[in-house]
Amino acid sequence: MFFFALSPSYAAVVTPGWDANTEPDLDGYKVYYKNDPSGAYDVCTDAQKGKSPITVSIVDGDPDFDPDNPEYILRGLDGNKVYFFVVTAYDTEELESNYSNEVAILPIISPQDGFYVNASNFMSYMAQGKASPDADDIIVKSGPDRIGGTFTADEEGNWSGACYFSSISEGSVSLTAESDELDGITVDPVTGTYDKTAPGKATSLSSSSMAGRLPMALIQTIILM
């Protein structure tokens, strides 16, 4: 029986993983992907390895596949699209299993990497992303902490909403979108900085201490006057 997890990776690369089959005549797996939630699984051609499904042999030594801990690296995908994935197993007689459970990747379109939130100006940030049309259980997290949602996607799969940072610690933040309905998650988290502590006030300021710090040209001008 398959589970199907998505391992975070860099942009346009997805690494789905699943439980290994144990049949003695197992020959490999097929990784199916698509970007149309209602479309067929044998149409999409976005991945560098070609059209779905991608056949993964357990004996061919594919560098993108680990047969002992089954996962497969899919390169060349569009970071702004929602993708859906299933896996099947096949044996030496080319008999193929049923589909595994389906999972999805949910890209965050905005903010982008390097965003900055300053608590002295605002405590929330508008996030936007893509999901299946009309998906209605989208949440946004920073690490394990939920900071936004629940959001609902429109008929084209676009969603947006305010994310609130007041409940999390300042410093580096990493945003992901999730949906239980779609069994989906953001593969490439969006990273930024949350700054909620102002610098300490300046201390020990005095007129006498300032005099010694005046530029020499300015001091001479004062003396001549």
C-alpha positions in Angstrom: 0.0 0.0 0.0 1.3 3.4 -1.0 1.6 6.6 0.9 2.8 9.5 -1.1 4.8 12.3 0.5 6.4 15.3 -1.1 9.9 16.2 0.0 10.8 19.9 -0.2 13.3 20.8 -2.8 14.4 23.7 -4.9 12.2 25.5 -7.5 10.7 23.4 -10.3 11.8 20.1 -8.8 9.5 17.7 -6.9 10.6 14.5 -5.1 7.6 12.2 -4.4 8.2 9.3 -2.1 6.2 6.2 -1.3 6.3 2.8 0.5 8.3 0.1 -1.2 6.5 -2.9 -2.6 7.8 -6.3 -1.5 6.5 -8.6 -4.3 9.3 -10.9 -5.5 8.5 -10.2 -9.2 8.4 -6.4 -8.7 10.0 -4.7 -11.7 9.5 -1.1 -11.0 7.1 1.8 -10.6 5.3 4.4 -12.8 5.1 8.0 -11.7 2.1 9.8 -13.1 1.7 13.6 -13.0 -0.7 16.2 -14.3 -1.6 19.9 -13.9 -5.3 19.6 -14.7 -7.3 18.3 -11.7 -10.0 16.8 -13.9 -7.6 15.7 -16.7 -6.2 12.4 -17.6 -2.9 11.2 -16.1 -1.2 10.3 -19.4 -1.2 13.8 -21.1 1.2 16.1 -19.2 4.6 16.6 -20.7 6.2 19.2 -18.4 8.9 17.1 -16.7 12.3 16.8 -18.3 12.0 13.0 -18.4 9.0 13.4 -20.6 5.3 12.5 -20.8 3.4 11.1 -17.9 3.8 8.3 -16.7 7.5 8.1 -16.2 8.6 4.5 -15.9 11.1 3.8 -13.0 12.9 0.5 -13.2 14.3 -0.9 -9.9 17.2 -2.5 -11.8 18.3 0.1 -14.3 20.2 2.3 -11.9 18.4 5.5 -12.6 20.3 8.2 -10.6 17.0 10.0 -9.8 15.6 6.9 -8.1 16.4 5.2 -4.8 14.9 1.7 -4.8 15.6 1.1 -1.1 13.7 4.2 0.0 11.5 4.8 -3.0 11.4 8.4 -4.2 11.9 9.9 -7.6 13.2 13.4 -8.6 11.0 15.1 -11.2 12.8 18.0 -12.8 11.6 20.8 -15.1 8.2 21.4 -13.6 6.6 24.9 -13.7 6.8 26.4 -10.2 3.6 28.4 -10.8 1.4 25.4 -11.6 -0.5 23.0 -9.4 0.6 19.4 -10.0 -1.1 16.2 -9.0 0.7 12.9 -8.6 0.0 9.1 -8.2 2.2 6.1 -8.4 1.7 2.5 -9.5 3.8 -0.6 -9.3 4.4 -3.1 -12.1 5.9 -6.6 -12.2 8.0 -8.6 -14.6 4.9 -9.6 -16.5 4.0 -5.9 -17.0 0.9 -6.2 -14.8 0.3 -2.8 -13.1 -1.3 -2.0 -9.8 -4.1 0.5 -9.2 -3.2 4.1 -8.5 -1.9 5.2 -5.1 -3.6 8.0 -3.3 -3.3 11.3 -5.1 -1.4 14.3 -3.8 -0.9 17.8 -5.0 1.7 20.6 -4.8 0.4 24.0 -4.0 2.7 26.9 -5.1 2.7 30.2 -3.3 2.9 33.0 -5.9 3.2 35.9 -3.5 5.1 36.8 -1.4 8.3 35.7 -3.0 11.7 34.7 -1.5 13.3 37.5 0.5 10.1 39.2 1.7 10.3 41.3 4.8 7.6 41.9 7.5 8.3 44.7 10.0 5.9 44.6 13.0 6.1 48.4 13.5 4.4 48.9 10.2 2.0 45.9 9.9 1.3 42.5 11.5 -0.1 40.7 8.4 1.0 40.0 4.9 -1.2 39.1 1.9 -0.4 35.7 0.5 -1.5 34.4 -2.9 -1.2 31.0 -4.5 -2.7 28.3 -6.7 -4.8 25.3 -5.9 -7.5 23.2 -7.4 -10.6 25.2 -8.5 -12.9 25.8 -5.6 -10.7 24.2 -3.0 -11.9 25.5 0.3 -9.6 24.4 3.0 -6.3 26.1 2.2 -4.1 27.2 5.1 -0.7 28.9 5.3 1.9 27.9 7.8 5.3 29.2 9.0 7.0 26.1 9.9 4.5 24.2 12.2 2.5 27.3 13.0 -0.7 28.2 11.2 -0.7 31.9 10.4 -3.4 32.2 7.7 -6.6 30.7 6.4 -8.9 29.0 5.9 -8.8 30.3 2.2 -11.0 29.3 -0.7 -9.8 29.1 -4.3 -11.8 30.6 -7.1 -13.0 28.7 -10.3 -9.5 29.2 -11.8 -7.7 27.9 -8.7 -6.4 31.3 -7.4 -6.6 32.0 -3.7 -5.4 34.9 -1.5 -5.7 36.0 2.1 -4.0 37.7 5.0 -1.3 35.9 7.1 -0.8 37.1 10.6 2.7 37.0 12.1 2.1 38.1 15.7 2.0 34.5 17.0 5.4 33.4 15.7 8.9 34.3 16.7 10.9 36.9 14.8 13.7 36.0 12.5 13.6 33.7 9.4 10.2 32.4 8.3 9.3 29.7 5.8 5.8 29.8 4.3 3.9 26.8 3.0 0.3 26.3 1.8 -1.5 23.1 2.7 -4.8 21.4 1.9 -6.1 18.3 3.5 -8.8 17.9 0.9 -6.2 17.8 -1.9 -3.6 16.1 0.3 -1.4 18.9 -0.9 1.5 21.0 0.3 3.9 23.7 -1.0 7.1 21.9 -2.2 9.3 24.9 -2.4 8.7 27.0 0.8 8.8 30.8 0.5 11.4 32.3 2.9 11.6 35.7 4.4 12.2 37.7 7.5 9.9 38.8 10.3 11.2 41.6 12.5 9.0 42.6 15.5 11.6 44.1 17.9 12.8 47.6 17.4 16.4 48.5 18.2 17.2 49.7 21.7 17.3 53.4 22.2 20.5 55.3 22.0 22.1 56.1 25.5 24.6 58.4 27.1 24.1 61.3 24.7 25.5 64.6 26.0 26.6 67.9 24.6 30.1 67.5 26.0 30.6 64.2 24.3 29.4 65.6 21.0 32.0 68.4 21.0 34.9 66.0 20.7 33.3 64.3 17.7 32.8 67.5 15.6 34.8 67.5 12.4 38.0 69.5 12.6 36.9 71.9 9.8 33.7 72.6 11.6 35.5 73.3 14.9 37.8 75.8 13.2 34.9 77.6 11.7 33.3 77.9 15.1 36.5 79.3 16.6 36.9 81.9 13.8 33.4 83.1 14.3 
